[in-house]
Amino acid sequence: MTSKHEQKYLRMTLNERIQHFLLLSSFIILVSTGFALKYPEAVWVMWFRWIFGEYAFEIRGIVHRVAAVVMTADSIYHILYVSFTKRGRKLIVDLWFYKKDIADLTGTLKYYFGKEDSKPRYGRFSYIEKSEYWALVWGNLVMGATGVVLWFNNTFLPVISSIGMEVATAIHFYEAILASLAIVTWHFYFVIYNPDVYPINKAFITGFLTREEMEHEHPLELEEMEKPDSGSKKPDDTKEKVNTVAGTDNEISENTEKDTEIK
Amino acid sequence: MKNLLYKKSSGLIIISLLLLAVLISALFTYQKIKAKGIDDCLVCHEDKDLTMDKNGKKVSLFVNAAEFKKSMHGGNDCTDCHQSYNPDQIPHNPKKTNVDCRMCHDNVKSDPDNVHKNVQCNSCHSAHNVKSAKEFGKNQTETCLGCHKNKNVQIFKGSIHDNKNVKCSDCHQGGHTVKKISKNDVLGVCGKCHSKDKEAFTNSIHQVVLRQGNSKAPSCLDCHGSHQILRSKMDIESQGCLKCHLDEKMFPGEGKGSTKFISEYRVSIHATIQKDGKQAAGCTDCHGNHMIQQGDPNKPSVSRTKILETCSKCHSKEVENFKKSTHGQELLNGNEKAPSCATCHGEHNIKSVSKSDEFSKINQVDLCLKCHQEQKLPHKNYKGEDVLISNYKESYHYIALKSGKNAATCADCHGSHEMKKVDDPDAKINRYNIPKTCGQLGCHVKQLSEYTGSVHEVSLIQKHGADAPNCSTCHGNHQIAKNDDVKNRMASSKGLVQLCSDCHSSVEMVKKYNLPIGRTDSYMNSFHGLAMRGGSKVAANCESCHGYHNIRPSSDTLSSINKKNLPVTCGKCHPGANQTLFNTSIHITDSISESPLLYWISRFYILMILAVIGGMVMHNIFDLIKKVKSKNKHEENNGEDDK
């Protein structure tokens, strides 16, 4: 048992962690600089102005656009990643919605209401993570599109008329609220506040989950890994696991993960 | 008694006898001379060269026969007057007895005061060309001046009195009781004709002092002269007031000394500007002439109560304006702190307003501030006036003045004489008149023409809207600052928006004037407003789109926000706006009617956010509860295991 408890399970390769890092940092910057525009009298916006001085507003705009470019580039890279890497393609397959997800949802709710004794066993990604991912995709598309319209308003003004600009502004704002709240309520709950992972799920830094975390959150995935017929997914064989799970086509992550796992 | 009567009657008899003898002898003599006759005398005395020596002087003995015959005495014989003349003897009158006119003219009385009592009758009436009183009177002046060769008397000839046929006798009394006129009597003599002036002079300080026994006090003659009689405007320097008032012995001391005033006066505009060859205003023009007063503060023509009247003799327009002004009204009401003409212009040292330093625009402020400043207010003012006025010194008007430019000072806006309270409909600073005042020639003419026809102007002037903005509503009044001055509310976008919002987001105003609602809120939440709030320096504010002086409603084709003009207006910042279709109102107040699409989008999102985030929160809560529960259970189990 002890060996199993000390076991580490790869969740995110370095490549993915970098993607995640770019996403989270640009997201935070976009949220803060975006709401700084919408709520200019908020205390933290005042600080922002106090720090950056006279041209705070202009700096805010530039930073927001830079972060937007970073996020867009990150997203484009991600599209390439999921299109052209084995692990990427697997990611999409694993993140896709299946009938099981509906069953999982109802099962979970039943479990919450005491109708069932145990929680449904989630795979690599629960319906929660899946909806977060696709919400992010949706959000990125919407925010990117409306953002471009607002950025290049002089170009788009004649094309979409004044009502178009108003609509773009409104969507950009409401979508921002929706996205931020979604991240704060769900993503932050599952990776931070959740008693199982509190104070934080370190996977986004280390790339690994513990066996306990795997048992709690991804029992089905763990089970599949440990199935003898899946062979290479044996947890003991870390090297093998890394090779299969992380995918050989990503050398950077492979090497780093090897280093960390040997410990 | 009888004896006495007898005595007297015997005397009378003697006198009668003597008279009879005289008459007989006279008849005899008369017949004797008559035989000689007037023509006999003229045989010799018609010779113009006939002379005799009299006390060493050559005296003409010529008699103009024609004149004599026409004269009053023409019917008389020579010997009627020249009695005791012996025609056979030369000289005829060795005893040198004078002709005694009283022989016949015994009714002529001789007054003991008559200055002419030792003057021979013929000195005036002439010897042979004696005229009737009427005829004599006609040439009285010449007769008198014939003897009175004194220059001071001679100038009577051609004087106003002479021209108006006033004779010597009118003043000096005529006939045979000619008098010298003493100083104390002068007023009475002149007053015979000049009764009004006499009355005025009687109460004047000059006459009062004279009555008190000051012999130096002037009478009529001291100013008008005795015989020359000067009238109307006198040359003050040589003849008038200064004769006495420059004399420091007569008027000693600092306070009473008139020399100080006179030296001030001499450089004043009144003295230096000429009118009809004399000072524009001399002493008497202000102080009056005959009725010059002192003492009673209300009597003199230069007193506070009368000065308006006095100055208005020349400056009628200014005084009329002043009387209607607050200053003037207070003065007329007897407010002793109210300013009169002299308070601002001074008294003797009155200077040209346009040329003097004192009234130069930069100093004029101090002149006004002398009273209107820092609690020293001499009259009731509304609170904060001191602050208001001191603010002027920080205004661009004053800054520009100081740097040598021409800019508005107190009088330019308030009027120089016609300053009135702000609530007076005629006041230059009345809210309805302010545009005219600011836009006066030489000032903000261009701005006024822009403002004219604007929605603000229309509602102020044409609709007489008491709340419609005039110049000062936005620019302030005394503390007017330049557009880029931080003190100017409009210098920053925030200040400007706040300024417009003062009215346009006031519930009261919006209701009262049916203003479009939600202008401020919708702007504040638009990108323009958000950027402005965030500190952007280029974000559009109210005036970027609406203009400032010439703000017009969108229905007006001249309006910058008229649909036709929007591409140009927006195009100032957004080059793409030229072909833009403005199919939504700019100030969207998020109402379903104004922009249904936007309304539904926002409703959709709000619902979605509530549903999604609500669901997530609920999910979290259930998860948390379950996890806490199972953890507790787990711990209990563990605890049991330990036991």
HADDOCK unambig.tbl for C-alpha pairs under 7 A between the chains (distance, minus, plus):
assign (segid A and resid 37 and name CA) (segid B and resid 530 and name CA) 6.12 0.50 0.50
assign (segid A and resid 37 and name CA) (segid B and resid 531 and name CA) 6.71 0.50 0.50
assign (segid A and resid 37 and name CA) (segid B and resid 534 and name CA) 6.33 0.50 0.50
assign (segid A and resid 38 and name CA) (segid B and resid 530 and name CA) 6.17 0.50 0.50
assign (segid A and resid 40 and name CA) (segid B and resid 530 and name CA) 6.92 0.50 0.50
assign (segid A and resid 40 and name CA) (segid B and resid 533 and name CA) 5.97 0.50 0.50
assign (segid A and resid 40 and name CA) (segid B and resid 534 and name CA) 5.02 0.50 0.50
assign (segid A and resid 57 and name CA) (segid B and resid 534 and name CA) 5.66 0.50 0.50
assign (segid A and resid 57 and name CA) (segid B and resid 535 and name CA) 5.62 0.50 0.50
assign (segid A and resid 57 and name CA) (segid B and resid 536 and name CA) 5.58 0.50 0.50
assign (segid A and resid 58 and name CA) (segid B and resid 536 and name CA) 6.75 0.50 0.50
assign (segid A and resid 112 and name CA) (segid B and resid 622 and name CA) 5.74 0.50 0.50
assign (segid A and resid 112 and name CA) (segid B and resid 623 and name CA) 6.61 0.50 0.50
assign (segid A and resid 112 and name CA) (segid B and resid 626 and name CA) 6.13 0.50 0.50
assign (segid A and resid 154 and name CA) (segid B and resid 574 and name CA) 5.50 0.50 0.50
assign (segid A and resid 154 and name CA) (segid B and resid 575 and name CA) 6.24 0.50 0.50
assign (segid A and resid 154 and name CA) (segid B and resid 576 and name CA) 4.57 0.50 0.50
assign (segid A and resid 154 and name CA) (segid B and resid 577 and name CA) 6.88 0.50 0.50
assign (segid A and resid 155 and name CA) (segid B and resid 576 and name CA) 5.80 0.50 0.50
assign (segid A and resid 157 and name CA) (segid B and resid 576 and name CA) 6.11 0.50 0.50
assign (segid A and resid 157 and name CA) (segid B and resid 577 and name CA) 6.36 0.50 0.50
assign (segid A and resid 157 and name CA) (segid B and resid 580 and name CA) 6.02 0.50 0.50
assign (segid A and resid 158 and name CA) (segid B and resid 576 and name CA) 5.95 0.50 0.50
assign (segid A and resid 158 and name CA) (segid B and resid 577 and name CA) 6.22 0.50 0.50
assign (segid A and resid 158 and name CA) (segid B and resid 579 and name CA) 5.44 0.50 0.50
assign (segid A and resid 158 and name CA) (segid B and resid 580 and name CA) 4.09 0.50 0.50
assign (segid A and resid 158 and name CA) (segid B and resid 581 and name CA) 6.65 0.50 0.50
assign (segid A and resid 161 and name CA) (segid B and resid 580 and name CA) 5.57 0.50 0.50
assign (segid A and resid 161 and name CA) (segid B and resid 581 and name CA) 5.01 0.50 0.50
assign (segid A and resid 161 and name CA) (segid B and resid 582 and name CA) 6.17 0.50 0.50
assign (segid A and resid 161 and name CA) (segid B and resid 583 and name CA) 6.86 0.50 0.50
assign (segid A and resid 162 and name CA) (segid B and resid 581 and name CA) 6.55 0.50 0.50
assign (segid A and resid 162 and name CA) (segid B and resid 582 and name CA) 5.31 0.50 0.50
assign (segid A and resid 162 and name CA) (segid B and resid 583 and name CA) 6.20 0.50 0.50
assign (segid A and resid 162 and name CA) (segid B and resid 584 and name CA) 6.25 0.50 0.50
assign (segid A and resid 163 and name CA) (segid B and resid 583 and name CA) 6.28 0.50 0.50
assign (segid A and resid 163 and name CA) (segid B and resid 584 and name CA) 5.56 0.50 0.50
assign (segid A and resid 167 and name CA) (segid B and resid 598 and name CA) 5.90 0.50 0.50
assign (segid A and resid 170 and name CA) (segid B and resid 602 and name CA) 6.95 0.50 0.50
assign (segid A and resid 174 and name CA) (segid B and resid 605 and name CA) 6.14 0.50 0.50
assign (segid A and resid 178 and name CA) (segid B and resid 609 and name CA) 5.64 0.50 0.50
assign (segid A and resid 181 and name CA) (segid B and resid 613 and name CA) 6.70 0.50 0.50
assign (segid A and resid 182 and name CA) (segid B and resid 613 and name CA) 6.21 0.50 0.50
assign (segid A and resid 185 and name CA) (segid B and resid 616 and name CA) 6.54 0.50 0.50
assign (segid A and resid 185 and name CA) (segid B and resid 617 and name CA) 6.29 0.50 0.50
assign (segid A and resid 186 and name CA) (segid B and resid 616 and name CA) 6.13 0.50 0.50
